[in-house]
Amino acid sequence: MQDRIQDIIIHSLKELNEELEKVELENPTIETRLYGVDGVLDSLALVTLITDLEEKISEEFGKNITLADERAMSQRRSPFRDVKSLVEYIEILLKEENDE
């Protein structure tokens, strides 16, 4: 599941970068910093990415998840800091959705 999530995030970042034209996002990896300290996205770009990811996750997995909610924003370590943390957070949300 992690590989599928990672592929969706990487693809979304490449699409977003068509508008942003940031060198750091030309070839994003699991280590790519997204938001916060040394992050390549500003708040508007992050919102765009989140919206895109929620839609693609829904299409791929048939599950509706909300990435930007109180839970995500209140964590000590943001799930939006890099690709790896975002993959892990989405996987948790999908597993919880399966358990319900």
PyMOL commands that set and color helices and strands:
alter all, ss='L'
color gray80, all
select helices_A, chain A and resi 2-20+23-25+43-61+70-73+83-99
alter helices_A, ss='H'
color red, helices_A
deselect
rebuild
show_as cartoon
